[in-house]
């Protein structure tokens, strides 16, 4: 659903600074833990019938202790954009450093409203925010009571370390999706013993959907045998902060080429690698090398908005240019949550 970006914040009365820098930065009204849900009900009642409330899910946005206030604000804004399209209750969990594990819980509540021209009314997104120390059974129970019952729960773990995520693993068994960014949290996060590994999604992979679609369309115009005959190496070179995108594209290429080998009844003996050394100006770069000297080259440049493809086995070996960019953050989150 398309909505305007005109927003009104309810209950954001200025208050004394809170101890946790992330919760202090995010917009909202400080409340007692026991009064958080009641504060939401009060905000909705003050809006009356003009504000539509129709949640489809819960979205838990988890921040690691190392996330900066500016980073948290940017991710919060992206979550609100997601909530405008897919109405949900947003629960923000801000972890404290290990040295503050015993600090008291702090809560904040916010309801952000925006105008929906298509329905000629106003819709609102509700957010509950919690600063916490070491995870405990009591903390998990509190978070569970903040979620809207009978609705699916999705978790977006941003800047959460392996050590910070480990205590929450059992709790994620009730979640439909767990989303994290491999380019930010690294490979070890995705190796954790999640109760449902298939529910874990990589935001870096989701961002690359337009790239995979455009590249797949080009490759689909070639016979499977032409793509795998004599193929020896497939290398993805990646720039700073794009390790997750590179890993996702490499696995996608591996899957595509394995499928092509099956269709053409060919034997696939290929070395798949990634390296942090893209050519100057490239964000990502893919190179396929064949035994007979043939080459396939894909270069993603101009800050990730333009791709150039060269394939010596193509009927038109001249370079092909594609205008293709990564998904915007809110759209990538949608892709990771729903697909």
TIVEX-298355 format. One record per residue (C-alpha): residue in three letters; x, y, z; chain; residue number from 0. Coordinates in Angstrom, 3 decimals. Example, Ala and Ser with C-alpha at 12.3 -4.5 7.8 and 13.67 -1.06 7.14 Angstrom:
BEGIN
+------+----------+----------+----------+-----+-----+
| type |       px |       py |       pz | mol | seq |
+------+----------+----------+----------+-----+-----+
|  ala |   12.300 |   -4.500 |    7.800 |   A |   0 |
|  ser |   13.670 |   -1.060 |    7.140 |   A |   1 |
+------+----------+----------+----------+-----+-----+
***
This chain:
BEGIN
+------+----------+----------+----------+-----+-----+
| type |       px |       py |       pz | mol | seq |
+------+----------+----------+----------+-----+-----+
|  unk |    0.000 |    0.000 |    0.000 |   A |   0 |
|  unk |    1.370 |    3.364 |   -1.000 |   A |   1 |
|  unk |    1.241 |    5.978 |    1.709 |   A |   2 |
|  unk |    2.481 |    9.530 |    1.957 |   A |   3 |
|  unk |    5.403 |   10.261 |    4.231 |   A |   4 |
|  unk |    3.500 |   12.884 |    6.221 |   A |   5 |
|  unk |    3.710 |   11.738 |    9.846 |   A |   6 |
|  unk |    2.469 |   12.851 |   13.211 |   A |   7 |
|  unk |    4.105 |   11.549 |   16.409 |   A |   8 |
|  unk |    1.864 |   11.014 |   19.416 |   A |   9 |
|  unk |    3.068 |   11.108 |   22.990 |   A |  10 |
|  unk |    6.580 |   12.303 |   22.186 |   A |  11 |
|  unk |    6.608 |   14.722 |   25.077 |   A |  12 |
|  unk |   10.137 |   15.878 |   25.975 |   A |  13 |
|  unk |   11.491 |   14.021 |   28.992 |   A |  14 |
|  unk |   14.703 |   13.628 |   30.897 |   A |  15 |
|  unk |   17.478 |   11.844 |   29.070 |   A |  16 |
|  unk |   17.338 |    8.073 |   29.388 |   A |  17 |
|  unk |   20.424 |    6.091 |   30.262 |   A |  18 |
|  unk |   20.528 |    3.980 |   27.097 |   A |  19 |
|  unk |   21.734 |    6.100 |   24.132 |   A |  20 |
|  unk |   19.656 |    4.239 |   21.520 |   A |  21 |
|  unk |   16.379 |    4.401 |   23.417 |   A |  22 |
|  unk |   17.138 |    8.015 |   24.267 |   A |  23 |
|  unk |   17.639 |    8.814 |   20.561 |   A |  24 |
|  unk |   14.562 |    7.100 |   19.146 |   A |  25 |
|  unk |   11.319 |    9.114 |   19.182 |   A |  26 |
|  unk |    8.731 |    8.299 |   21.802 |   A |  27 |
|  unk |    7.572 |    8.739 |   25.365 |   A |  28 |
|  unk |    9.358 |    7.078 |   28.325 |   A |  29 |
|  unk |    7.031 |    4.845 |   30.356 |   A |  30 |
|  unk |    7.193 |    2.321 |   33.155 |   A |  31 |
|  unk |    7.564 |   -1.264 |   31.957 |   A |  32 |
|  unk |    4.220 |   -2.203 |   33.460 |   A |  33 |
|  unk |    2.472 |    0.726 |   31.730 |   A |  34 |
|  unk |    3.780 |    0.203 |   28.190 |   A |  35 |
|  unk |    0.761 |   -1.608 |   26.721 |   A |  36 |
|  unk |   -1.668 |    0.633 |   28.571 |   A |  37 |
|  unk |    0.103 |    3.663 |   27.086 |   A |  38 |
|  unk |   -0.454 |    2.263 |   23.600 |   A |  39 |
|  unk |   -4.155 |    1.761 |   24.288 |   A |  40 |
|  unk |   -4.390 |    5.336 |   25.557 |   A |  41 |
|  unk |   -2.715 |    6.705 |   22.411 |   A |  42 |
|  unk |   -5.124 |    4.797 |   20.175 |   A |  43 |
|  unk |   -8.182 |    5.899 |   22.154 |   A |  44 |
|  unk |   -7.099 |    9.532 |   21.817 |   A |  45 |
|  unk |   -6.980 |    9.115 |   18.040 |   A |  46 |
|  unk |  -10.525 |    7.810 |   17.917 |   A |  47 |
|  unk |  -12.029 |    6.164 |   14.859 |   A |  48 |
|  unk |  -10.026 |    8.300 |   12.412 |   A |  49 |
|  unk |   -6.910 |    6.146 |   12.822 |   A |  50 |
|  unk |   -6.999 |    2.679 |   11.281 |   A |  51 |
|  unk |   -5.356 |   -0.174 |   13.196 |   A |  52 |
|  unk |   -4.928 |   -3.437 |   11.329 |   A |  53 |
|  unk |   -1.672 |   -5.217 |   12.201 |   A |  54 |
|  unk |   -0.543 |   -8.095 |   10.027 |   A |  55 |
|  unk |    2.465 |   -9.178 |   12.089 |   A |  56 |
|  unk |    4.962 |   -8.367 |   14.817 |   A |  57 |
|  unk |    8.393 |   -7.059 |   13.848 |   A |  58 |
|  unk |   11.091 |   -7.315 |   16.513 |   A |  59 |
|  unk |   14.048 |   -5.053 |   15.709 |   A |  60 |
|  unk |   17.039 |   -6.189 |   17.791 |   A |  61 |
|  unk |   20.022 |   -3.854 |   18.187 |   A |  62 |
|  unk |   23.402 |   -5.111 |   19.382 |   A |  63 |
|  unk |   25.275 |   -3.147 |   22.018 |   A |  64 |
|  unk |   27.720 |   -1.850 |   19.403 |   A |  65 |
|  unk |   25.087 |   -0.103 |   17.257 |   A |  66 |
|  unk |   25.428 |    3.693 |   17.235 |   A |  67 |
|  unk |   22.450 |    6.020 |   17.851 |   A |  68 |
|  unk |   22.599 |    7.325 |   14.265 |   A |  69 |
|  unk |   22.617 |    3.788 |   12.871 |   A |  70 |
|  unk |   19.710 |    2.811 |   15.127 |   A |  71 |
|  unk |   17.688 |    5.836 |   14.023 |   A |  72 |
|  unk |   18.239 |    4.967 |   10.344 |   A |  73 |
|  unk |   17.160 |    1.342 |   10.874 |   A |  74 |
|  unk |   14.148 |    2.461 |   12.925 |   A |  75 |
|  unk |   13.076 |    4.755 |   10.089 |   A |  76 |
|  unk |   13.390 |    1.845 |    7.639 |   A |  77 |
|  unk |   11.274 |   -0.330 |    9.910 |   A |  78 |
|  unk |    8.594 |    2.372 |    9.995 |   A |  79 |
|  unk |    8.605 |    2.516 |    6.176 |   A |  80 |
|  unk |    8.160 |   -1.266 |    6.174 |   A |  81 |
|  unk |    5.300 |   -0.920 |    8.661 |   A |  82 |
|  unk |    3.553 |    1.613 |    6.437 |   A |  83 |
|  unk |    3.322 |   -1.023 |    3.722 |   A |  84 |
|  unk |    2.775 |   -3.986 |    6.038 |   A |  85 |
|  unk |    1.049 |   -2.780 |    9.223 |   A |  86 |
|  unk |    2.696 |   -4.306 |   12.262 |   A |  87 |
|  unk |    3.571 |   -3.827 |   15.875 |   A |  88 |
|  unk |    7.219 |   -2.840 |   16.093 |   A |  89 |
|  unk |    9.133 |   -3.974 |   19.171 |   A |  90 |
|  unk |   12.655 |   -2.525 |   19.479 |   A |  91 |
|  unk |   15.155 |   -4.316 |   21.731 |   A |  92 |
|  unk |   18.365 |   -2.421 |   22.500 |   A |  93 |
|  unk |   21.059 |   -4.536 |   24.165 |   A |  94 |
|  unk |   23.419 |   -3.069 |   26.729 |   A |  95 |
|  unk |   27.164 |   -3.792 |   26.893 |   A |  96 |
|  unk |   28.179 |   -6.750 |   29.047 |   A |  97 |
|  unk |   29.394 |   -4.348 |   31.751 |   A |  98 |
|  unk |   25.803 |   -3.083 |   32.126 |   A |  99 |
|  unk |   24.161 |   -6.517 |   32.180 |   A | 100 |
|  unk |   22.440 |   -5.844 |   35.503 |   A | 101 |
|  unk |   21.060 |   -2.397 |   34.569 |   A | 102 |
|  unk |   17.349 |   -1.779 |   34.969 |   A | 103 |
|  unk |   15.000 |   -2.152 |   32.013 |   A | 104 |
|  unk |   13.914 |    1.062 |   30.290 |   A | 105 |
|  unk |   10.886 |    1.419 |   28.036 |   A | 106 |
|  unk |    9.530 |    3.898 |   25.558 |   A | 107 |
|  unk |    6.313 |    3.960 |   23.539 |   A | 108 |
|  unk |    5.484 |    5.690 |   20.295 |   A | 109 |
|  unk |    2.630 |    5.790 |   17.803 |   A | 110 |
|  unk |    3.455 |    7.339 |   14.438 |   A | 111 |
|  unk |    0.572 |    8.255 |   12.154 |   A | 112 |
|  unk |    0.605 |    8.969 |    8.440 |   A | 113 |
|  unk |   -2.000 |    9.896 |    5.879 |   A | 114 |
|  unk |   -3.169 |    7.261 |    3.439 |   A | 115 |
|  unk |   -4.470 |    9.106 |    0.333 |   A | 116 |
|  unk |   -5.901 |    5.933 |   -1.215 |   A | 117 |
|  unk |   -8.233 |    5.461 |    1.748 |   A | 118 |
|  unk |   -8.574 |    9.142 |    2.593 |   A | 119 |
|  unk |   -7.769 |    8.480 |    6.202 |   A | 120 |
|  unk |   -4.988 |    8.085 |    8.671 |   A | 121 |
|  unk |   -3.037 |    4.965 |    9.561 |   A | 122 |
|  unk |   -0.681 |    4.471 |   12.454 |   A | 123 |
|  unk |    2.349 |    2.378 |   13.349 |   A | 124 |
|  unk |    2.929 |    1.510 |   16.986 |   A | 125 |
|  unk |    6.354 |    0.960 |   18.500 |   A | 126 |
|  unk |    7.402 |   -0.408 |   21.869 |   A | 127 |
|  unk |   11.069 |    0.099 |   22.780 |   A | 128 |
|  unk |   13.065 |   -1.661 |   25.477 |   A | 129 |
|  unk |   16.646 |   -1.268 |   26.692 |   A | 130 |
|  unk |   17.832 |   -4.435 |   28.420 |   A | 131 |
|  unk |   20.844 |   -6.132 |   29.947 |   A | 132 |
|  unk |   21.608 |   -9.835 |   29.856 |   A | 133 |
|  unk |   18.722 |  -11.878 |   28.367 |   A | 134 |
|  unk |   16.745 |  -13.874 |   30.943 |   A | 135 |
|  unk |   13.588 |  -15.971 |   30.941 |   A | 136 |
|  unk |   11.782 |  -13.032 |   32.501 |   A | 137 |
|  unk |   12.938 |  -10.734 |   29.683 |   A | 138 |
|  unk |   11.785 |  -13.204 |   27.034 |   A | 139 |
|  unk |    8.430 |  -13.467 |   28.792 |   A | 140 |
|  unk |    8.062 |   -9.678 |   28.846 |   A | 141 |
|  unk |    8.838 |   -9.392 |   25.131 |   A | 142 |
|  unk |    6.299 |  -12.133 |   24.396 |   A | 143 |
|  unk |    3.568 |  -10.216 |   26.248 |   A | 144 |
|  unk |    4.359 |   -7.148 |   24.140 |   A | 145 |
|  unk |    3.686 |   -9.035 |   20.909 |   A | 146 |
|  unk |    0.244 |   -9.141 |   19.390 |   A | 147 |
|  unk |   -1.070 |  -12.656 |   19.904 |   A | 148 |
|  unk |   -2.016 |  -14.940 |   17.000 |   A | 149 |
|  unk |    0.049 |  -12.879 |   14.560 |   A | 150 |
|  unk |    3.343 |  -14.066 |   13.007 |   A | 151 |
|  unk |    6.535 |  -12.659 |   14.491 |   A | 152 |
|  unk |    9.577 |  -11.682 |   12.442 |   A | 153 |
|  unk |   12.947 |  -10.701 |   13.914 |   A | 154 |
|  unk |   15.410 |   -8.276 |   12.337 |   A | 155 |
|  unk |   18.757 |   -8.610 |   14.127 |   A | 156 |
|  unk |   20.898 |   -5.572 |   13.320 |   A | 157 |
|  unk |   24.474 |   -5.419 |   14.538 |   A | 158 |
|  unk |   23.801 |   -8.347 |   16.885 |   A | 159 |
|  unk |   26.866 |  -10.433 |   17.689 |   A | 160 |
|  unk |   26.951 |  -14.209 |   18.000 |   A | 161 |
|  unk |   27.272 |  -13.876 |   21.779 |   A | 162 |
|  unk |   24.285 |  -11.503 |   21.934 |   A | 163 |
|  unk |   22.085 |  -13.698 |   19.728 |   A | 164 |
|  unk |   22.876 |  -17.045 |   21.369 |   A | 165 |
|  unk |   20.607 |  -16.567 |   24.446 |   A | 166 |
|  unk |   17.678 |  -15.772 |   22.140 |   A | 167 |
|  unk |   18.019 |  -18.866 |   19.926 |   A | 168 |
|  unk |   15.399 |  -20.973 |   21.691 |   A | 169 |
|  unk |   12.992 |  -18.013 |   21.707 |   A | 170 |
|  unk |   13.247 |  -17.680 |   17.909 |   A | 171 |
|  unk |   11.506 |  -21.059 |   17.542 |   A | 172 |
|  unk |    8.235 |  -19.103 |   17.643 |   A | 173 |
|  unk |    9.345 |  -16.688 |   14.898 |   A | 174 |
|  unk |    8.429 |  -16.955 |   11.231 |   A | 175 |
|  unk |   11.625 |  -15.271 |   10.052 |   A | 176 |
|  unk |   14.952 |  -14.193 |   11.509 |   A | 177 |
|  unk |   16.645 |  -11.593 |    9.290 |   A | 178 |
|  unk |   20.251 |  -10.410 |    9.544 |   A | 179 |
|  unk |   22.802 |   -8.793 |    7.235 |   A | 180 |
|  unk |   25.778 |  -11.068 |    6.513 |   A | 181 |
|  unk |   27.822 |   -8.080 |    5.344 |   A | 182 |
|  unk |   27.427 |   -6.667 |    8.856 |   A | 183 |
|  unk |   27.254 |   -9.642 |   11.246 |   A | 184 |
|  unk |   29.494 |  -12.074 |    9.330 |   A | 185 |
|  unk |   29.215 |  -15.768 |    8.533 |   A | 186 |
|  unk |   29.322 |  -17.027 |   12.125 |   A | 187 |
|  unk |   25.907 |  -15.551 |   12.890 |   A | 188 |
|  unk |   24.336 |  -17.736 |   10.208 |   A | 189 |
|  unk |   26.078 |  -20.821 |   11.613 |   A | 190 |
|  unk |   24.283 |  -20.489 |   14.942 |   A | 191 |
|  unk |   22.060 |  -23.389 |   15.992 |   A | 192 |
|  unk |   18.726 |  -21.785 |   15.185 |   A | 193 |
|  unk |   15.765 |  -24.089 |   15.965 |   A | 194 |
|  unk |   14.529 |  -23.543 |   12.417 |   A | 195 |
|  unk |   17.536 |  -22.812 |   10.152 |   A | 196 |
|  unk |   15.293 |  -22.487 |    7.093 |   A | 197 |
|  unk |   13.606 |  -19.470 |    8.673 |   A | 198 |
|  unk |   16.859 |  -17.452 |    8.730 |   A | 199 |
|  unk |   17.237 |  -14.939 |    5.896 |   A | 200 |
|  unk |   20.194 |  -12.843 |    4.733 |   A | 201 |
|  unk |   19.334 |   -9.201 |    4.095 |   A | 202 |
|  unk |   22.393 |   -8.905 |    1.834 |   A | 203 |
|  unk |   20.966 |  -11.615 |   -0.421 |   A | 204 |
|  unk |   17.562 |   -9.920 |   -0.462 |   A | 205 |
|  unk |   19.132 |   -6.619 |   -1.584 |   A | 206 |
|  unk |   20.532 |   -8.378 |   -4.654 |   A | 207 |
|  unk |   17.178 |   -9.568 |   -6.030 |   A | 208 |
|  unk |   17.118 |   -7.023 |   -8.917 |   A | 209 |
|  unk |   20.715 |   -7.978 |   -9.775 |   A | 210 |
|  unk |   19.890 |  -11.687 |   -9.865 |   A | 211 |
|  unk |   16.803 |  -11.050 |  -11.973 |   A | 212 |
|  unk |   18.672 |   -8.953 |  -14.545 |   A | 213 |
|  unk |   21.644 |  -11.297 |  -14.690 |   A | 214 |
|  unk |   19.394 |  -14.346 |  -14.849 |   A | 215 |
|  unk |   17.488 |  -12.882 |  -17.771 |   A | 216 |
|  unk |   20.747 |  -12.460 |  -19.685 |   A | 217 |
|  unk |   21.989 |  -15.963 |  -18.904 |   A | 218 |
|  unk |   18.640 |  -17.539 |  -19.779 |   A | 219 |
|  unk |   19.160 |  -16.452 |  -23.405 |   A | 220 |
|  unk |   22.068 |  -18.917 |  -23.678 |   A | 221 |
|  unk |   21.982 |  -22.697 |  -23.966 |   A | 222 |
|  unk |   22.826 |  -24.420 |  -20.647 |   A | 223 |
|  unk |   25.697 |  -26.311 |  -22.308 |   A | 224 |
|  unk |   27.324 |  -23.020 |  -23.374 |   A | 225 |
|  unk |   27.380 |  -21.839 |  -19.768 |   A | 226 |
|  unk |   29.043 |  -24.925 |  -18.271 |   A | 227 |
|  unk |   31.154 |  -26.548 |  -21.022 |   A | 228 |
|  unk |   34.759 |  -26.460 |  -19.832 |   A | 229 |
|  unk |   33.996 |  -24.069 |  -16.969 |   A | 230 |
|  unk |   36.870 |  -24.086 |  -14.486 |   A | 231 |
|  unk |   36.556 |  -21.151 |  -12.073 |   A | 232 |
|  unk |   33.860 |  -18.759 |  -10.869 |   A | 233 |
|  unk |   35.111 |  -15.814 |   -8.825 |   A | 234 |
|  unk |   33.203 |  -12.966 |   -7.176 |   A | 235 |
|  unk |   35.290 |   -9.939 |   -6.205 |   A | 236 |
|  unk |   33.652 |   -7.567 |   -3.732 |   A | 237 |
|  unk |   34.228 |   -4.120 |   -2.317 |   A | 238 |
|  unk |   34.040 |   -2.852 |    1.253 |   A | 239 |
|  unk |   30.850 |   -3.839 |    3.053 |   A | 240 |
|  unk |   29.637 |   -6.194 |    0.307 |   A | 241 |
|  unk |   30.843 |   -9.548 |    1.592 |   A | 242 |
|  unk |   27.292 |  -10.806 |    2.121 |   A | 243 |
|  unk |   26.174 |   -9.757 |   -1.342 |   A | 244 |
|  unk |   29.181 |  -11.538 |   -2.852 |   A | 245 |
|  unk |   28.510 |  -14.747 |   -0.906 |   A | 246 |
|  unk |   24.851 |  -14.695 |   -1.916 |   A | 247 |
|  unk |   25.616 |  -14.142 |   -5.599 |   A | 248 |
|  unk |   28.231 |  -16.899 |   -5.580 |   A | 249 |
|  unk |   25.759 |  -19.408 |   -4.129 |   A | 250 |
|  unk |   23.122 |  -18.301 |   -6.627 |   A | 251 |
|  unk |   25.574 |  -18.819 |   -9.500 |   A | 252 |
|  unk |   26.543 |  -22.205 |   -8.094 |   A | 253 |
|  unk |   22.888 |  -23.237 |   -8.029 |   A | 254 |
|  unk |   22.221 |  -21.952 |  -11.556 |   A | 255 |
|  unk |   25.287 |  -23.638 |  -13.035 |   A | 256 |
|  unk |   24.568 |  -26.917 |  -11.255 |   A | 257 |
|  unk |   21.078 |  -26.834 |  -12.738 |   A | 258 |
|  unk |   22.500 |  -26.085 |  -16.198 |   A | 259 |
|  unk |   24.916 |  -29.006 |  -15.855 |   A | 260 |
|  unk |   22.004 |  -31.282 |  -15.043 |   A | 261 |
|  unk |   19.978 |  -30.081 |  -18.015 |   A | 262 |
|  unk |   22.892 |  -30.551 |  -20.417 |   A | 263 |
|  unk |   24.102 |  -33.768 |  -18.754 |   A | 264 |
|  unk |   27.503 |  -32.175 |  -18.233 |   A | 265 |
|  unk |   30.007 |  -32.756 |  -15.467 |   A | 266 |
|  unk |   30.591 |  -29.644 |  -13.388 |   A | 267 |
|  unk |   34.106 |  -29.398 |  -11.959 |   A | 268 |
|  unk |   34.386 |  -25.754 |  -10.902 |   A | 269 |
|  unk |   36.199 |  -23.845 |   -8.169 |   A | 270 |
|  unk |   33.899 |  -21.214 |   -6.624 |   A | 271 |
|  unk |   35.606 |  -18.414 |   -4.683 |   A | 272 |
|  unk |   35.140 |  -14.864 |   -3.391 |   A | 273 |
|  unk |   37.881 |  -12.276 |   -2.901 |   A | 274 |
|  unk |   37.813 |   -8.705 |   -1.502 |   A | 275 |
|  unk |   39.599 |   -7.283 |   -4.544 |   A | 276 |
|  unk |   37.249 |   -5.775 |   -7.129 |   A | 277 |
|  unk |   38.676 |   -3.811 |  -10.058 |   A | 278 |
|  unk |   38.806 |   -0.029 |   -9.471 |   A | 279 |
|  unk |   35.326 |    1.494 |   -9.637 |   A | 280 |
|  unk |   33.456 |   -1.798 |   -9.225 |   A | 281 |
|  unk |   31.266 |   -2.699 |   -6.266 |   A | 282 |
|  unk |   31.069 |   -6.344 |   -7.284 |   A | 283 |
|  unk |   32.753 |   -8.215 |  -10.089 |   A | 284 |
|  unk |   32.184 |  -11.778 |  -11.362 |   A | 285 |
|  unk |   34.590 |  -13.667 |  -13.607 |   A | 286 |
|  unk |   34.038 |  -17.110 |  -15.163 |   A | 287 |
|  unk |   37.022 |  -18.764 |  -16.827 |   A | 288 |
|  unk |   36.677 |  -21.685 |  -19.249 |   A | 289 |
|  unk |   39.255 |  -24.276 |  -20.294 |   A | 290 |
|  unk |   39.256 |  -23.100 |  -23.917 |   A | 291 |
|  unk |   39.997 |  -19.482 |  -22.949 |   A | 292 |
|  unk |   36.390 |  -18.277 |  -23.104 |   A | 293 |
|  unk |   35.379 |  -15.790 |  -20.423 |   A | 294 |
|  unk |   32.239 |  -14.420 |  -18.840 |   A | 295 |
|  unk |   32.563 |  -11.093 |  -17.026 |   A | 296 |
|  unk |   29.997 |   -9.177 |  -14.966 |   A | 297 |
|  unk |   30.914 |   -5.818 |  -13.451 |   A | 298 |
|  unk |   28.633 |   -3.899 |  -11.094 |   A | 299 |
|  unk |   29.782 |   -0.287 |  -10.883 |   A | 300 |
|  unk |   28.630 |    3.326 |  -10.416 |   A | 301 |
|  unk |   27.931 |    2.700 |   -6.730 |   A | 302 |
|  unk |   25.859 |   -0.325 |   -7.583 |   A | 303 |
|  unk |   23.539 |    1.166 |  -10.217 |   A | 304 |
|  unk |   25.054 |   -0.097 |  -13.505 |   A | 305 |
|  unk |   26.251 |   -3.502 |  -14.662 |   A | 306 |
|  unk |   28.331 |   -4.461 |  -17.720 |   A | 307 |
|  unk |   28.313 |   -8.022 |  -19.062 |   A | 308 |
|  unk |   30.785 |   -9.533 |  -21.507 |   A | 309 |
|  unk |   30.602 |  -13.159 |  -22.657 |   A | 310 |
|  unk |   32.905 |  -14.361 |  -25.410 |   A | 311 |
|  unk |   30.604 |  -17.301 |  -26.245 |   A | 312 |
|  unk |   27.604 |  -15.073 |  -26.792 |   A | 313 |
|  unk |   26.209 |  -14.547 |  -30.283 |   A | 314 |
|  unk |   26.664 |  -10.858 |  -29.555 |   A | 315 |
|  unk |   30.038 |  -10.704 |  -27.776 |   A | 316 |
|  unk |   29.914 |   -6.903 |  -27.448 |   A | 317 |
|  unk |   29.457 |   -5.676 |  -23.848 |   A | 318 |
|  unk |   25.866 |   -5.438 |  -22.613 |   A | 319 |
|  unk |   24.957 |   -2.659 |  -20.165 |   A | 320 |
|  unk |   22.222 |   -3.054 |  -17.582 |   A | 321 |
|  unk |   20.772 |   -0.350 |  -15.353 |   A | 322 |
|  unk |   20.178 |   -2.256 |  -12.153 |   A | 323 |
|  unk |   20.530 |   -1.262 |   -8.497 |   A | 324 |
|  unk |   20.254 |   -2.989 |   -5.168 |   A | 325 |
|  unk |   16.880 |   -2.965 |   -3.456 |   A | 326 |
|  unk |   16.130 |   -0.093 |   -1.104 |   A | 327 |
|  unk |   16.298 |   -1.074 |    2.587 |   A | 328 |
|  unk |   12.549 |   -1.307 |    3.280 |   A | 329 |
|  unk |   11.953 |   -3.302 |    0.069 |   A | 330 |
|  unk |   14.864 |   -5.625 |    0.870 |   A | 331 |
|  unk |   13.401 |   -6.218 |    4.323 |   A | 332 |
|  unk |   10.095 |   -7.122 |    2.692 |   A | 333 |
|  unk |   11.847 |   -9.592 |    0.386 |   A | 334 |
|  unk |   13.684 |  -11.184 |    3.312 |   A | 335 |
|  unk |   10.556 |  -11.461 |    5.455 |   A | 336 |
|  unk |    8.140 |  -12.828 |    2.881 |   A | 337 |
|  unk |   10.287 |  -14.921 |    0.508 |   A | 338 |
+------+----------+----------+----------+-----+-----+
***
